[in-house]
Amino acid sequence: MKLKGTFVQFAIATLVLIGLHGWYFFGPDILYLLFLTYIISTVAELLSLKTSLRCFGVKYWYHLDQPLFSSRIRILKVYPLEVSLAWVILKYLSFNLAMLITQAFLLPNMVVVFLTPLILVSLDFIIDPVAVNVSKLWQWEKRGKYFGIPLQNFVGWYVVGFLSTFLFSFVYRERQLTFNIFYLLPIIFYASFIKNSWLIYKLNRKLALIGSIPAATWTLLSLISLAILYGR
């Protein structure tokens, strides 16, 4: 097996940088979050793809011949490696924003467990419509009302995101965050996905507006949070 292809190379490089960024700001415990995210998301996807259990609401399948899945590594022949790597990347970005917001506004530490998956789902609102309708990366057996995506899918994303963050909370030794300009990196990376709003705007203006507001809101709140930390 060869890890070839633009996206998989980008994803692996990003994971290395995430590991370094996370180790520096959150300590080695952050590796548990990345590992738990990979395992739980992979298990949920495989259960949905290979069994009658619908973790994301409705049966779906990946179009494995799409160029984005160029590594040709298929877990159990149905699940592309690229998707499993994307789960980890998106989860780390969401955790960063949740930590910044929680500590800047002096919220209880446990809020991170519930806020992280919420910020994660907000990304899914603008990623999945493009992946399904423009890039044709996967297909749902029954189309839903939100750009053809079943609403149960977002519930599944929240649950999967919650489980890994909840389990991580038992091993993570909380750190008090102070201002550091490099917290801006995950915010910028997270915000970069908002460009998808323009693509889905062409498909449905009303739904695009509804779906884009959450990610934009978390981006703005995280920037405000960074400013608050700077002022302390």
BAVEXDO-702066 format. One line per 5 residues: number of its first residue (from 1); their letters; for each residue x, y, z of N, C-alpha, C. Coordinates in steps of 0.2 Angstrom, whole numbers. Example, Ala and Ser with C-alpha at 12.3 -4.5 7.8 and 13.67 -1.06 7.14 Angstrom:
REM residues 2
1 = as = 66/-28/39/62/-22/39/66/-16/39 ~ 64/-11/35/68/-5/36/64/0/39
This chain:
REM residues 232
1 = mklkg = 4/-6/0/0/0/0/4/6/0 ~ 3/11/-4/6/17/-4/2/23/-3 ~ 4/27/2/1/33/4/2/39/-1 ~ -2/39/-7/-1/43/-12/-7/47/-13 ~ -6/53/-16/-12/57/-18/-11/64/-14
6 = tfvqf = -14/69/-17/-13/76/-14/-16/76/-7 ~ -23/74/-6/-26/75/0/-23/71/6 ~ -22/65/4/-19/60/10/-12/63/12 ~ -8/65/8/-2/68/10/-3/75/14 ~ -8/79/12/-9/85/15/-12/83/22
11 = aiatl = -16/78/23/-19/76/29/-14/73/34 ~ -9/69/31/-4/66/36/1/72/38 ~ 2/77/34/7/82/36/3/86/41 ~ -4/87/40/-8/91/45/-8/88/51 ~ -9/81/52/-9/78/58/-2/78/62
16 = vligl = 3/78/58/10/79/61/10/86/65 ~ 8/91/61/8/98/64/3/98/70 ~ -3/95/69/-8/95/75/-5/92/81 ~ -1/86/80/2/83/85/7/87/89 ~ 11/91/85/16/96/88/12/102/92
21 = hgwyf = 7/104/88/3/110/91/0/108/97 ~ -4/102/97/-7/99/103/-3/98/109 ~ 3/95/107/8/93/113/10/99/116 ~ 11/104/112/14/110/115/9/114/120 ~ 3/114/117/-2/118/121/-6/114/126
26 = fgpdi = -7/108/125/-11/104/129/-8/98/132 ~ -1/97/131/2/91/133/1/85/130 ~ 5/80/131/5/73/128/-2/70/128 ~ -6/72/133/-13/69/134/-17/70/127 ~ -15/75/124/-19/77/118/-19/71/113
31 = lyllf = -14/67/113/-14/61/109/-19/56/110 ~ -22/56/116/-28/52/118/-34/54/114 ~ -35/61/113/-40/63/110/-40/61/103 ~ -34/62/100/-34/60/92/-35/53/91 ~ -32/49/96/-33/41/95/-40/39/96
36 = ltyii = -43/42/101/-50/41/103/-55/43/97 ~ -53/49/94/-57/51/89/-57/46/83 ~ -51/44/81/-50/40/76/-53/33/77 ~ -53/30/83/-56/24/84/-63/24/84 ~ -66/29/88/-73/29/88/-77/31/82
41 = stvae = -74/36/78/-77/38/71/-76/32/66 ~ -71/28/66/-70/23/62/-75/17/63 ~ -75/16/70/-80/10/72/-87/12/70 ~ -89/19/71/-96/21/69/-97/21/62 ~ -92/23/58/-93/22/50/-93/15/48
46 = llslk = -89/11/51/-89/4/48/-96/0/50 ~ -98/2/56/-105/-1/58/-110/1/53 ~ -110/7/51/-115/10/47/-114/7/40 ~ -108/6/38/-107/4/31/-107/-4/30 ~ -106/-8/35/-106/-15/35/-111/-19/38
51 = tslrc = -115/-15/43/-121/-18/46/-127/-15/45 ~ -132/-17/48/-139/-14/48/-139/-8/53 ~ -134/-7/57/-134/-2/62/-133/5/59 ~ -137/10/59/-137/16/56/-135/22/61 ~ -128/22/62/-125/27/66/-127/34/64
56 = fgvky = -128/35/58/-129/42/55/-136/42/52 ~ -140/38/54/-147/39/52/-150/35/46 ~ -146/35/41/-148/32/35/-143/29/31 ~ -144/23/28/-139/20/24/-135/24/19 ~ -129/24/18/-125/27/13/-119/23/11
61 = wyhld = -116/25/6/-109/22/4/-105/27/0 ~ -98/26/1/-93/30/-2/-92/28/-10 ~ -91/33/-14/-89/32/-21/-81/32/-21 ~ -79/25/-20/-72/24/-19/-68/26/-25 ~ -70/27/-30/-66/29/-36/-65/36/-37
66 = qplfs = -68/40/-32/-67/47/-33/-59/49/-32 ~ -57/54/-35/-50/56/-35/-47/58/-28 ~ -52/60/-24/-50/62/-17/-47/56/-13 ~ -50/50/-15/-48/44/-11/-43/41/-15 ~ -37/44/-16/-32/42/-21/-27/37/-17
71 = sriri = -27/37/-11/-23/32/-7/-25/25/-9 ~ -31/24/-11/-33/17/-12/-33/13/-6 ~ -33/15/0/-33/11/6/-40/12/9 ~ -43/6/8/-50/5/10/-51/1/16 ~ -53/3/22/-54/-1/28/-60/-5/27
76 = lkvyp = -59/-12/28/-64/-17/26/-67/-16/19 ~ -63/-13/15/-65/-12/8/-71/-7/7 ~ -73/-4/12/-78/1/11/-77/8/13 ~ -72/9/18/-71/15/21/-64/18/19 ~ -64/24/16/-58/27/14/-54/29/19
81 = levsl = -47/28/19/-43/31/24/-43/39/25 ~ -44/42/19/-44/49/19/-50/52/24 ~ -56/48/24/-61/51/29/-59/50/36 ~ -56/44/38/-54/43/45/-49/49/47 ~ -45/51/42/-40/56/44/-43/63/45
86 = awvil = -48/64/41/-52/70/41/-56/71/48 ~ -58/66/50/-62/66/57/-57/68/62 ~ -51/66/62/-46/68/67/-45/75/67 ~ -43/77/61/-42/84/60/-47/89/62 ~ -53/88/60/-59/92/61/-60/92/69
91 = kylsf = -59/86/72/-61/86/79/-56/90/83 ~ -49/90/81/-44/94/84/-46/101/84 ~ -48/103/78/-49/111/77/-55/113/81 ~ -60/108/82/-66/110/86/-64/110/93 ~ -60/106/95/-58/105/102/-54/112/104
96 = nlaml = -50/114/100/-46/120/101/-51/126/102 ~ -56/127/98/-60/133/98/-65/132/104 ~ -67/126/106/-70/125/112/-66/127/118 ~ -60/125/119/-56/127/124/-55/134/125 ~ -54/138/119/-53/145/120/-59/148/122
101 = itqaf = -65/146/120/-71/149/122/-73/148/129 ~ -72/142/131/-74/140/138/-69/144/143 ~ -63/144/141/-58/147/146/-59/155/146 ~ -60/158/140/-60/165/140/-66/168/143 ~ -72/164/143/-78/166/146/-79/163/153
106 = llpnm = -74/160/155/-74/157/162/-80/152/163 ~ -81/148/158/-86/143/159/-83/136/162 ~ -87/132/165/-85/126/168/-81/122/163 ~ -76/118/166/-72/114/161/-76/109/157 ~ -81/106/161/-85/101/158/-89/103/151
111 = vvvfl = -90/110/151/-93/113/145/-90/111/138 ~ -83/110/139/-79/108/133/-82/101/130 ~ -84/97/134/-86/90/132/-92/91/128 ~ -97/96/129/-103/97/125/-102/102/119 ~ -97/106/121/-96/112/116/-92/109/110
116 = tplil = -87/105/111/-83/102/105/-87/99/100 ~ -91/94/101/-95/91/96/-100/96/93 ~ -102/101/96/-107/106/93/-103/110/88 ~ -97/112/90/-93/115/85/-91/111/79 ~ -90/104/80/-88/100/75/-94/99/70
121 = vsldf = -100/98/73/-106/97/69/-107/104/64 ~ -106/109/67/-106/116/63/-102/115/57 ~ -96/112/57/-92/111/51/-96/107/46 ~ -99/101/49/-102/97/45/-108/100/41 ~ -111/105/43/-116/108/40/-114/111/33
126 = iidpv = -108/113/33/-105/116/27/-100/112/23 ~ -98/106/26/-94/102/22/-98/96/18 ~ -102/93/22/-106/88/19/-110/90/12 ~ -113/96/12/-117/98/6/-112/98/0 ~ -106/100/1/-102/100/-5/-99/93/-6
131 = avnvs = -98/89/-1/-95/83/-2/-100/78/-6 ~ -106/79/-4/-112/75/-7/-114/78/-14 ~ -115/84/-15/-118/87/-21/-113/89/-26 ~ -107/91/-24/-102/94/-29/-97/89/-30 ~ -94/87/-25/-88/82/-26/-90/75/-27
136 = klwqw = -97/73/-25/-100/66/-26/-95/61/-22 ~ -93/62/-16/-89/58/-12/-93/52/-9 ~ -99/53/-8/-103/48/-5/-110/49/-7 ~ -115/44/-6/-122/45/-8/-126/42/-2 ~ -132/45/-1/-137/43/4/-142/39/0
141 = ekrgk = -144/33/3/-150/29/0/-156/33/0 ~ -158/37/5/-163/41/5/-161/49/6 ~ -163/53/2/-161/60/3/-165/63/8 ~ -161/68/12/-165/72/17/-166/79/14 ~ -169/83/19/-171/90/17/-166/95/17
146 = yfgip = -160/93/20/-154/98/20/-149/96/15 ~ -150/99/9/-145/97/3/-145/90/2 ~ -151/86/3/-151/79/2/-148/75/8 ~ -146/78/13/-143/75/19/-148/74/24 ~ -148/68/27/-153/67/32/-151/70/39
151 = lqnfv = -156/73/42/-154/77/48/-151/72/54 ~ -153/66/53/-150/61/58/-143/61/58 ~ -140/62/52/-133/62/51/-129/67/56 ~ -132/73/57/-129/78/61/-130/75/68 ~ -135/72/70/-136/69/77/-130/64/78
156 = gwyvv = -129/60/73/-124/55/73/-117/58/74 ~ -116/63/70/-109/67/71/-108/70/78 ~ -114/72/81/-113/75/88/-112/69/93 ~ -115/64/92/-114/58/97/-107/56/96 ~ -105/55/90/-98/52/89/-93/57/92
161 = gflst = -94/64/90/-89/69/93/-90/69/101 ~ -96/68/103/-96/69/111/-93/63/114 ~ -94/57/112/-91/51/115/-83/51/116 ~ -80/53/110/-72/54/111/-70/59/116 ~ -74/65/116/-72/70/120/-74/69/127
166 = flfsf = -79/65/128/-81/63/135/-76/58/138 ~ -74/53/134/-69/49/137/-62/52/138 ~ -61/57/133/-54/60/134/-54/65/141 ~ -60/67/143/-60/71/149/-58/67/155 ~ -58/61/155/-56/57/161/-48/56/161
171 = vyrer = -45/58/156/-38/57/156/-34/64/155 ~ -38/69/153/-35/75/152/-34/79/158 ~ -28/81/159/-26/86/165/-27/93/162 ~ -32/96/165/-34/103/163/-28/108/163 ~ -27/112/158/-22/117/158/-25/124/157
176 = qltfn = -23/129/161/-26/135/161/-22/139/154 ~ -27/141/150/-24/144/144/-22/151/145 ~ -17/153/142/-15/160/142/-14/162/134 ~ -14/168/133/-13/171/126/-7/168/123 ~ -8/166/117/-3/164/112/-5/165/105
181 = ifyll = -1/168/101/-3/170/94/-5/163/90 ~ -1/158/92/-2/152/88/-9/148/89 ~ -13/151/94/-19/148/95/-24/150/88 ~ -21/155/85/-24/158/79/-24/153/73 ~ -19/148/73/-19/144/68/-25/139/67
186 = piify = -27/136/72/-33/132/72/-39/136/70 ~ -40/142/73/-45/146/71/-46/148/63 ~ -40/149/61/-39/151/53/-41/144/49 ~ -39/139/52/-40/132/48/-47/131/48 ~ -50/132/54/-58/130/55/-62/135/50
191 = asfik = -60/142/51/-63/147/47/-63/146/39 ~ -57/142/37/-56/141/30/-62/137/27 ~ -65/133/31/-70/129/28/-77/133/26 ~ -77/139/29/-83/143/28/-83/145/20 ~ -78/145/17/-78/146/10/-83/141/6
196 = nswli = -84/136/9/-89/131/6/-96/134/6 ~ -97/139/10/-104/143/10/-106/145/3 ~ -101/148/-1/-102/150/-7/-104/145/-12 ~ -101/139/-11/-103/133/-16/-110/131/-14 ~ -112/131/-8/-119/128/-6/-124/134/-7
201 = yklnr = -122/140/-7/-126/146/-9/-129/145/-16 ~ -125/143/-20/-127/142/-27/-133/136/-28 ~ -133/132/-23/-137/126/-23/-144/128/-20 ~ -144/132/-14/-150/134/-11/-148/139/-6 ~ -150/145/-7/-148/151/-4/-150/151/4
206 = klali = -156/149/5/-159/149/11/-155/144/16 ~ -155/138/13/-151/133/17/-144/135/18 ~ -141/138/13/-134/140/14/-133/145/20 ~ -137/149/20/-137/154/26/-138/151/32 ~ -143/147/33/-144/143/39/-138/139/41
211 = gsipa = -135/135/36/-130/131/38/-123/134/39 ~ -122/140/37/-116/144/37/-115/148/44 ~ -121/150/47/-121/154/53/-117/151/59 ~ -119/144/60/-115/141/66/-108/142/66 ~ -105/139/60/-97/139/59/-95/146/60
216 = atwtl = -98/151/57/-96/158/57/-96/161/64 ~ -101/159/68/-102/161/75/-97/159/79 ~ -95/152/78/-89/149/83/-83/152/81 ~ -82/154/74/-76/157/72/-75/164/76 ~ -80/168/76/-80/175/79/-79/174/86
221 = lslis = -83/169/89/-82/169/97/-75/167/99 ~ -72/162/95/-65/160/96/-60/166/95 ~ -61/170/91/-57/176/90/-58/181/96 ~ -64/182/98/-66/186/104/-62/183/110 ~ -63/177/110/-60/173/116/-52/174/116
226 = laily = -49/174/110/-42/175/110/-40/182/112 ~ -44/187/110/-43/194/112/-44/195/120 ~ -49/191/123/-50/191/130/-44/189/133 ~ -41/183/131/-35/180/134/-29/185/134 ~ -29/189/128/-24/194/127/-24/199/132
231 = gr = -30/201/134/-31/207/138/-30/205/146 ~ -30/199/147/-29/197/154/-22/197/157
